[in-house]
Amino acid sequence: SRRKERNEQQIVCSTRFELTDEELSELSNLTGQPIREKEIVITKDYTGKLTVNFPVGLFPDKHHPKELEEIFMSFPNFQEPVNEAFRQKALEYIEEARNFAYEGRFSEIVKMFSAKVTELRTVVNPEPTSPEAKNEEAFIFSYANEISIISRKLAETMTISEKAEDFMIKHIPIFIYMSDYQVFSGSANLLQLKQRKEQDQLTDDDRTFLSILNLADLSLEGLIKADNPMDRDQRQYDLADASVNFTKIVANHWKQHYYEVQFHSDGQFFYTYVKDHDDSALIHLEERSRGFQWFFSFDLMFLNESRGTFQNCVILLDEPGLHLHPSAQVDLIQRMEEYSVSNTLIYSTHLPMLLNLSRPENVRILCEKDAGTVVSKNIAQCQAEEKLVLEAALKINSGLCYLPDSLNIIIPQDGYYLLNELFKLWERSEAAEFIENWFLIPVACSLDAIHLHILLQGKGITTAALLNTDNNERKTINDFEQNWILHNDEEPSKFFLLGECFQKASDKCFIEDCLPDEYYMTKITQFYQKQLALLGCTALNLEGTGSIIQRVQGSLSQLGLKWDRSAIAKSISSDIRKMQSIQELPDPTRNGIGLLIQNLHSIYPVNFKE
């Protein structure tokens, strides 16, 4: 839309790179000064010129002192005797040349070179045959020659700023853009392929076929040579062995169906078959579904290239997985995670299943702004239509279609039984400041609770997420809150960790940790009474500190007993159902749940009884 305003110096790409500690150290050693700037912006204009935007004054446009010392080691000095006037001028010009070089102004000496030589000649001893005159003329000659040499050396030697820029540009990773992926061919006439290879006329199909041979550790020349009556049996053994090993490499990447790859040959014709584990039919690779062919080819291409080309690269994928079934798209996420171990992988998608919600910090969204399309990390501030894919991903992940109009408290399944009965007891007790209209939503795990909370809050539904305390939960919550949820700084978080609510400082905390240890262990002993008796134990001994769940699980594991947490929770829930008042609860439980309700009260005051 602004074609007339374009020029060759216009910036077309601006990228911010974060330097590693190793790169900072290398850059510091290279330039001889400490570097504290971890993020550097590099731009590119229409001519392809790269510009490293260092902070002003970070790197001087001067040569390194050590290099200047080496260059000036050959700078001439005069031999005695010389007259005093000449000595003063010569010493002045030697020092001036050094100072100008250290200040990055040596070109000024070169420009004034003729004038300097003329001035030196004015103080040469007038007697041409005198020792002074000979020494002075020799110095003028060597001075003139050395100025030219030093000028050339300085021009060939990079300044500190040039070295820093060169270092950054050399460390820019290779960017590989992939918008289309060649479907692999599994069949070939080996002799014709060898001929095209020797003539350097390989087709795309030839290259993909050779990739299969490479991954299977098969040799094109070896297969051709083995096509004789003496070696055919051995060739079949080699193909069978290669089939088994190749299947081990690739088959478990496609979870939709377990499959086997089989290589066959007939004379100089080679075939690749793919067979489902529960089906005896052999199908040519080229005749499989388009989605399978795409995944198989994509996977093999990365496996093959990761041995060489794809190392420390930034790989850009445009809409991968369009032909894949949703379950295969989930497999693709796992494969891309593995591909990115030695590379940085960036892909664009409109497919909800290709959003890895377990890594929210990696998700970006394209937003339309006045200045054009921009990449945004702050998902919460994007327009509704720009978040459709994200909402679809959250809906698919949560699997929830209907919610009542109430305060929806999302909780992992393992805490649902107890909290549900405890909240009902609070209702029966008609306790003050309890939630008037509440609804518990059990989900599989804390991460699912986070996803569902974001989805419902984005739809304006009143919701809170109550999560087990774990080492990683707070970081995950922060990642989502910073970029996925729109709220002002004064608004309290609607994520609650049980450990913080119960005011427990341990690394892990679950709903059972509001119960007295003695009471919980009584339930454990009752449930495992027979198993413990067979082991010669009357009770379970707990060791260490921290969450009761971790300690019980560890002790049972040492005895070889299977941990049935839900059965214990149901037994405790049965006890709670018999109670009519919260005063019947042990003090730690009543106080812990009371603190939890106060936390909910702090963000939903209108939903509480007065």
C-alpha positions in Angstrom: 0.0 0.0 0.0 3.1 2.3 0.2 5.0 1.3 -2.8 5.8 4.9 -3.8 7.4 5.5 -0.4 9.8 2.5 -0.6 13.5 2.9 -1.0 16.5 0.6 -0.9 17.4 1.7 2.7 13.9 0.9 4.0 14.0 -1.7 6.8 12.0 -4.8 5.8 12.9 -7.0 8.8 13.8 -6.3 12.4 14.7 -9.2 14.7 15.7 -9.2 18.3 18.3 -11.8 19.3 19.1 -12.8 22.9 22.8 -13.6 23.4 23.8 -16.7 25.4 26.3 -16.4 28.2 28.9 -18.1 26.0 28.3 -15.6 23.2 28.6 -12.7 25.6 31.9 -14.0 26.8 33.2 -14.5 23.3 32.1 -11.0 22.3 33.8 -9.6 25.5 37.0 -11.4 24.7 36.9 -10.2 21.1 36.4 -6.6 22.0 38.4 -6.4 25.2 35.5 -5.0 27.3 32.7 -6.4 29.4 29.3 -6.8 27.6 26.0 -6.5 29.6 23.6 -6.1 26.7 21.9 -9.5 26.3 19.4 -8.4 23.6 20.6 -7.0 20.3 18.4 -5.9 17.3 19.5 -6.7 13.8 17.8 -5.1 10.8 17.8 -5.8 7.1 16.9 -3.4 4.2 15.8 -4.0 0.7 19.4 -4.2 -0.6 20.0 -7.1 1.8 22.3 -5.1 4.0 22.4 -6.2 7.7 22.8 -3.7 10.4 23.5 -4.5 14.0 21.9 -1.9 16.3 24.3 -1.8 19.2 23.5 0.8 22.0 25.3 4.1 21.2 28.9 4.1 22.5 28.9 0.4 23.4 31.7 -0.4 20.9 34.1 2.4 19.8 35.0 2.8 16.1 38.6 2.3 17.0 41.2 -0.5 16.6 42.1 -2.7 19.6 45.1 -1.4 21.5 46.9 -4.8 21.2 46.6 -4.8 17.4 47.8 -1.2 17.2 50.9 -2.1 19.3 51.7 -4.9 16.8 51.2 -2.7 13.8 53.4 0.1 15.2 56.2 -2.2 16.2 57.7 -1.7 12.7 57.4 2.1 12.8 60.8 3.6 12.1 63.0 5.6 14.5 65.9 7.8 13.5 69.5 6.9 14.0 71.9 9.3 15.7 73.3 11.7 15.0 70.6 14.1 13.8 70.3 17.8 14.5 68.1 18.9 17.4 65.4 20.6 15.3 65.0 17.5 13.2 64.9 15.3 16.3 62.0 17.4 17.8 60.0 17.3 14.6 60.5 13.5 14.1 59.6 12.7 17.7 56.5 14.9 17.4 55.3 13.2 14.1 56.0 9.6 15.5 53.9 10.4 18.6 51.2 12.1 16.6 50.8 9.1 14.3 50.4 6.8 17.3 47.9 9.1 19.0 45.8 9.5 15.9 45.7 5.8 15.3 44.6 5.1 18.9 41.9 7.8 18.5 40.7 6.2 15.3 41.9 9.3 13.3 44.9 7.8 11.4 43.4 8.8 8.1 44.1 12.4 9.0 47.8 11.6 9.2 47.7 10.1 5.7 45.9 13.2 4.4 48.6 15.5 5.9 51.4 13.1 4.8 52.9 15.4 2.1 52.9 18.4 4.4 54.6 16.4 7.2 57.4 15.3 4.8 57.8 18.9 3.5 58.1 20.1 7.1 60.7 17.5 8.0 62.8 18.5 4.9 62.9 22.1 6.1 64.9 21.0 9.2 67.3 18.6 7.5 71.0 19.4 7.9 72.0 21.6 5.0 75.2 19.8 4.5 74.1 16.8 2.3 77.3 14.7 3.0 77.1 15.1 6.8 76.2 12.0 8.9 73.2 14.0 10.2 71.8 14.7 6.8 72.2 11.0 5.7 70.4 9.8 8.9 67.7 12.4 8.5 67.0 11.5 4.8 66.9 7.8 5.7 64.3 8.5 8.3 62.2 10.6 5.9 62.2 7.8 3.4 61.4 5.1 5.9 58.7 7.3 7.5 57.0 7.9 4.1 57.1 4.1 3.3 55.9 3.0 6.8 53.0 5.5 6.8 51.8 3.9 3.6 52.2 0.3 5.1 50.5 1.2 8.4 47.6 2.9 6.5 47.1 -0.3 4.5 47.3 -2.5 7.6 44.8 -0.4 9.5 42.4 -0.5 6.6 42.6 -4.3 6.5 42.2 -4.6 10.3 38.6 -4.3 11.7 37.8 -1.8 14.4 36.3 -2.9 17.7 32.8 -2.0 16.4 33.4 -3.8 13.1 34.5 -6.9 14.9 31.5 -6.8 17.2 29.2 -6.4 14.2 31.0 -9.1 12.2 30.7 -11.5 15.2 26.9 -10.9 15.4 26.3 -11.4 11.7 28.4 -14.6 11.6 26.3 -15.9 14.5 23.0 -15.2 12.9 21.4 -18.7 12.5 20.5 -20.0 9.1 16.8 -19.5 8.3 15.1 -22.3 6.4 11.6 -21.5 5.1 9.5 -24.5 4.2 6.0 -23.9 2.7 5.7 -27.2 0.8 7.0 -30.6 1.6 8.0 -33.1 -1.1 6.1 -36.4 -0.7 8.6 -39.2 -0.4 8.8 -41.8 -3.2 9.4 -45.4 -2.0 9.8 -47.1 -5.4 12.5 -46.8 -8.0 14.4 -48.5 -10.9 17.8 -48.8 -9.3 19.8 -48.8 -12.5 18.1 -45.8 -13.9 18.4 -43.9 -10.6 22.2 -44.7 -10.6 22.5 -43.3 -14.1 20.7 -40.1 -13.2 22.9 -39.8 -10.1 26.1 -40.1 -12.1 24.8 -37.6 -14.6 23.8 -35.2 -11.8 20.2 -35.2 -13.0 18.4 -36.4 -9.9 14.7 -35.6 -9.6 12.9 -34.6 -6.4 11.5 -38.2 -6.2 15.0 -39.6 -6.6 16.3 -37.5 -3.7 13.5 -38.6 -1.4 14.1 -42.2 -2.3 17.8 -41.9 -1.6 16.8 -40.3 1.8 14.9 -43.5 2.6 17.9 -45.6 1.7 20.1 -43.4 3.8 17.9 -43.7 6.9 17.6 -47.5 6.3 21.4 -47.8 6.0 21.1 -49.3 2.5 23.5 -48.5 -0.3 22.2 -47.9 -3.8 25.4 -49.4 -5.3 25.2 -52.3 -2.9 21.6 -53.1 -3.9 22.5 -53.1 -7.6 25.6 -55.2 -7.1 23.7 -57.8 -5.1 21.2 -58.5 -7.9 22.9 -61.7 -9.0 22.1 -65.4 -8.3 24.9 -65.6 -5.7 23.9 -62.7 -3.6 20.1 -62.5 -3.9 19.4 -64.4 -0.7 21.8 -62.1 1.1 20.1 -59.0 -0.4 16.7 -60.3 0.9 18.2 -60.8 4.4 19.6 -57.2 4.2 16.3 -55.8 3.2 14.4 -57.7 5.9 16.9 -56.4 8.5 16.7 -52.9 7.2 12.9 -53.1 7.3 12.9 -54.0 11.0 15.4 -51.3 12.0 13.7 -48.6 9.8 10.3 -49.5 11.4 11.8 -49.1 14.9 13.1 -45.6 14.0 9.8 -44.2 12.6 6.8 -46.3 13.4 6.1 -45.1 17.0 6.0 -41.5 15.7 2.5 -42.1 14.2 0.2 -43.0 17.2 -3.0 -43.2 15.1 -2.0 -46.7 13.8 1.1 -48.7 14.5 2.6 -49.6 11.2 5.5 -51.6 9.7 7.7 -50.6 6.8 8.9 -53.4 4.5 11.4 -53.1 1.7 11.2 -55.5 -1.3 13.1 -55.9 -4.5 12.5 -57.6 -7.8 15.6 -57.5 -10.0 16.5 -53.8 -10.3 13.1 -52.6 -9.1 12.8 -51.5 -5.4 9.5 -51.1 -3.5 8.6 -49.7 -0.1 5.4 -51.1 1.5 3.6 -49.9 4.6 1.5 -52.4 6.5 -0.8 -51.7 9.5 0.0 -53.8 12.5 -3.5 -55.4 12.6 -3.8 -55.9 8.8 -1.9 -58.3 6.7 -2.3 -56.3 3.4 0.8 -54.6 2.0 0.2 -51.2 0.5 2.7 -49.2 -1.6 3.8 -46.1 0.2 2.6 -44.0 -2.7 -0.9 -45.5 -2.3 -1.4 -44.6 1.4 -3.6 -41.8 2.5 -2.5 -38.3 1.8 -2.2 -37.5 5.5 0.0 -40.5 6.2 2.2 -39.8 3.2 2.6 -36.2 4.4 3.5 -37.2 8.0 5.8 -40.0 6.8 7.6 -37.7 4.4 7.8 -34.8 6.8 9.1 -37.0 9.6 11.7 -38.7 7.3 12.9 -35.4 5.8 13.6 -34.0 9.3 15.2 -37.3 10.5 17.5 -37.3 7.4 18.4 -33.6 7.5 19.0 -33.5 11.2 22.1 -35.6 10.4 23.6 -32.6 8.6 21.7 -29.6 7.2 19.3 -28.9 10.1 21.7 -28.0 13.0 21.4 -24.7 14.9 18.9 -23.3 12.3 15.7 -21.4 12.5 13.2 -23.5 10.6 10.0 -21.7 9.4 7.1 -24.0 8.7 4.0 -22.6 6.9 0.8 -24.4 7.9 2.1 -27.9 8.6 -0.3 -30.8 9.1 -3.2 -29.6 7.0 -3.9 -33.1 5.7 -3.6 -34.8 9.1 -6.3 -36.3 11.3 -6.6 -34.4 14.7 -4.9 -37.3 16.6 -2.1 -37.2 14.1 -1.8 -33.4 14.6 -1.1 -34.2 18.2 1.6 -36.6 17.2 3.0 -33.9 14.9 3.4 -31.5 17.9 5.5 -34.1 19.7 7.6 -34.7 16.6 8.2 -30.9 16.2 9.2 -30.7 19.9 11.9 -33.3 19.1 13.0 -31.6 15.9 13.5 -28.3 17.8 16.1 -29.8 20.2 19.0 -28.7 18.0 17.0 -26.0 16.1 14.6 -23.2 16.7 11.3 -24.2 15.0 8.6 -21.6 14.2 5.4 -22.6 12.5 2.2 -20.8 11.5 -1.2 -22.6 11.9 -4.9 -22.2 12.0 -5.4 -25.7 13.4 -6.5 -25.8 17.1 -4.9 -29.2 17.6 -1.5 -27.8 16.7 -1.4 -25.4 19.6 0.7 -26.8 22.3 -1.2 -25.6 25.4 1.4 -27.1 27.7 3.9 -24.4 26.4 1.8 -21.2 26.5 4.9 -19.0 26.6 5.7 -20.2 23.0 2.4 -19.1 21.5 2.2 -15.9 19.5 -0.8 -14.4 17.6 -1.0 -12.2 14.4 -2.9 -9.0 15.1 -4.1 -6.3 12.7 -2.9 -2.9 13.9 -3.0 0.5 12.2 0.6 0.0 11.1 -0.2 -3.4 9.6 0.0 -7.0 10.8 2.2 -7.5 13.9 3.2 -10.5 15.9 1.9 -10.2 19.5 2.7 -12.1 22.6 -0.1 -10.4 24.6 -3.0 -12.6 23.5 -5.4 -11.1 26.0 -5.4 -7.8 24.2 -6.1 -9.2 20.7 -9.5 -8.9 19.0 -12.0 -11.7 19.3 -11.7 -12.9 15.7 -7.9 -13.2 16.2 -8.3 -15.5 19.1 -10.8 -18.0 17.5 -8.1 -20.7 17.0 -7.0 -20.3 20.7 -10.6 -20.5 21.9 -11.2 -23.6 19.8 -8.1 -25.2 21.2 -9.2 -24.5 24.7 -12.7 -25.9 24.0 -11.3 -29.1 22.5 -9.0 -29.6 25.4 -11.6 -28.9 28.1 -14.4 -31.0 26.5 -17.0 -28.9 28.3 -20.2 -27.7 26.5 -22.5 -26.4 29.2 -22.0 -24.5 32.5 -24.6 -23.2 34.9 -24.8 -19.6 35.8 -22.8 -19.6 39.0 -19.4 -19.2 40.5 -17.6 -22.0 38.7 -14.6 -23.4 40.6 -12.4 -25.6 38.5 -10.4 -28.2 40.4 -8.4 -31.2 39.4 -10.2 -34.5 39.7 -8.1 -35.8 42.6 -9.4 -33.0 44.9 -13.0 -33.0 43.7 -14.6 -35.6 46.1 -13.3 -34.0 49.3 -13.9 -30.3 48.4 -17.4 -31.1 47.1 -18.4 -32.7 50.4 -16.7 -29.9 52.4 -18.5 -27.2 50.6 -21.8 -29.0 51.0 -21.1 -29.2 54.8 -20.5 -25.4 54.8 -23.9 -25.0 53.2 -25.6 -27.3 55.7 -24.0 -25.3 58.5 -25.3 -22.1 57.0 -21.9 -20.7 57.8 -21.5 -16.9 57.3 -19.6 -15.7 54.3 -20.0 -18.9 52.4 -20.5 -18.9 48.6 -24.2 -18.6 47.8 -24.2 -20.1 44.3 -21.2 -22.4 43.5 -20.5 -25.1 41.1 -17.4 -27.4 41.1 -16.0 -28.5 37.8 -13.6 -31.5 38.0 -10.9 -31.8 35.3 -8.1 -34.2 34.7 -5.2 -32.2 36.0 -4.1 -28.7 36.9 -3.1 -27.8 33.4 -6.6 -28.6 32.1 -8.0 -26.4 34.9 -5.9 -23.5 33.7 -7.0 -24.0 30.1 -10.7 -24.2 31.0 -10.4 -21.2 33.3 -8.9 -19.1 30.5 -11.6 -20.1 28.1 -14.5 -19.4 30.5 -13.0 -16.1 31.7 -12.6 -15.0 28.0 -16.3 -15.7 27.6 -17.2 -13.6 30.6 -18.2 -16.5 32.8 -17.5 -16.2 36.5 -14.8 -18.7 37.2 -11.8 -19.5 39.5 -9.2 -22.2 39.2 -8.1 -24.1 42.4 -4.9 -25.9 41.8 -2.6 -28.3 43.7 0.6 -26.7 44.7 3.5 -28.0 42.7 6.9 -26.6 41.8 5.9 -25.8 38.3 2.4 -24.6 38.8 3.2 -21.0 39.7 5.4 -20.6 36.7 2.7 -22.0 34.4 0.1 -19.7 35.9 2.4 -16.7 35.4 3.0 -17.6 31.8 -0.7 -17.7 31.1 -1.7 -14.7 33.2 0.9 -12.4 31.6 -0.2 -13.0 28.0 -3.5 -14.8 27.9 -5.7 -13.1 30.4 -6.7 -9.4 30.2 -6.8 -7.7 33.6 -5.5 -4.6 35.3 -2.6 -4.7 37.7 -4.8 -4.1 40.7 -7.2 -7.0 39.9 -6.4 -10.1 42.0 -5.5 -13.4 40.3 -8.3 -15.9 39.9 -5.9 -18.8 40.2 -5.5 -20.3 43.6 -2.8 -22.7 44.9 -3.9 -24.9 47.8 -0.6 -24.4 49.6 -1.0 -20.6 49.6 -4.6 -20.9 50.7 -3.8 -23.3 53.5 -0.7 -21.2 54.4 1.6 -24.2 54.0 5.2 -23.6 52.9 5.9 -27.1 51.4 6.7 -27.5 47.7 3.6 -29.7 47.1 0.2 -29.4 48.6 -3.1 -31.2 47.9 -6.7 -31.0 49.3 -5.8 -33.8 51.8 -3.2 -31.6 53.5 -6.0 -29.7 55.3 -6.7 -32.9 57.2 -4.8 -33.9 60.4 -2.1 -36.4 59.7 -3.4 -38.7 62.4 -6.9 -38.8 61.0 -5.7 -39.5 57.4 -3.4 -42.3 58.6 -6.3 -43.9 60.4 -8.1 -44.1 57.1 -4.9 -45.5 55.5 -4.6 -48.2 58.1 -8.2 -49.2 57.8 -8.1 -49.5 54.0 -4.7 -51.4 53.9 -5.3 -53.4 57.1 -5.2 -56.9 55.3 -2.2 -56.0 53.1 -0.2 -54.6 56.0 -1.0 -57.7 58.1 0.4 -60.0 55.4 3.6 -57.9 55.5 3.8 -58.2 59.3 2.9 -54.5 59.8 0.2 -53.0 62.0 0.5 -49.5 60.6 2.2 -47.6 57.9 5.3 -45.6 59.0 5.7 -42.2 57.4 9.1 -40.6 56.9 10.1 -37.1 56.1 8.1 -33.9 55.9 5.9 -32.3 53.3 2.6 -33.3 51.8 0.8 -36.2 53.4 0.1 -37.5 49.8 3.8 -37.7 48.9 4.8 -39.4 52.2 2.0 -42.0 52.0 2.7 -42.8 48.4 6.4 -43.2 49.1 5.9 -45.5 52.1 3.4 -47.7 50.2 5.7 -47.9 47.3 8.5 -49.2 49.5 6.2 -52.0 50.7 5.2 -52.8 47.2 1.5 -51.7 47.7 -0.6 -49.9 45.1 -1.7 -46.4 46.1 -5.5 -46.0 45.8 -5.9 -42.3 46.7 -9.5 -42.0 45.4 -10.7 -44.8 47.6 -9.3 -43.0 50.7 -11.0 -39.8 49.5 -14.3 -41.5 49.2 -14.1 -42.9 52.7 -13.3 -39.5 54.1 -16.1 -38.0 52.1 -18.5 -40.5 53.6 -17.5 -39.3 57.1 -18.1 -35.6 56.1 -21.6 -36.4 54.8 -22.6 -37.6 58.2 -21.7 -34.2 59.8 -24.2 -31.4 60.2 -21.9 -28.5 61.2 -18.4 -27.4 60.3 -17.7 -27.4 64.1 -17.5 -31.2 63.8 -14.5 -30.9 61.6 -10.9 -31.0 63.1 -9.5 -27.5 63.6 -6.9 -27.7 60.8 -9.5 -28.7 58.3 -12.0 -26.1 59.4 -9.3 -23.4 59.4 -7.8 -24.4 56.1 -11.1 -24.5 54.2 -12.1 -21.3 55.9 -9.0 -19.6 54.5 -9.8 -21.0 51.1 -13.3 -19.5 51.2 -11.8 -16.2 52.3 -9.6 -16.2 49.2 -12.6 -16.8 47.0 -14.5 -14.1 48.9 -11.8 -11.6 48.1 -12.5 -11.8 44.3 -16.2 -12.6 44.3 -17.7 -10.6 47.2 -21.2 -10.4 45.5 -21.6 -14.1 45.5 -21.3 -14.6 49.2 -23.8 -14.8 52.0 -23.8 -11.9 54.4 
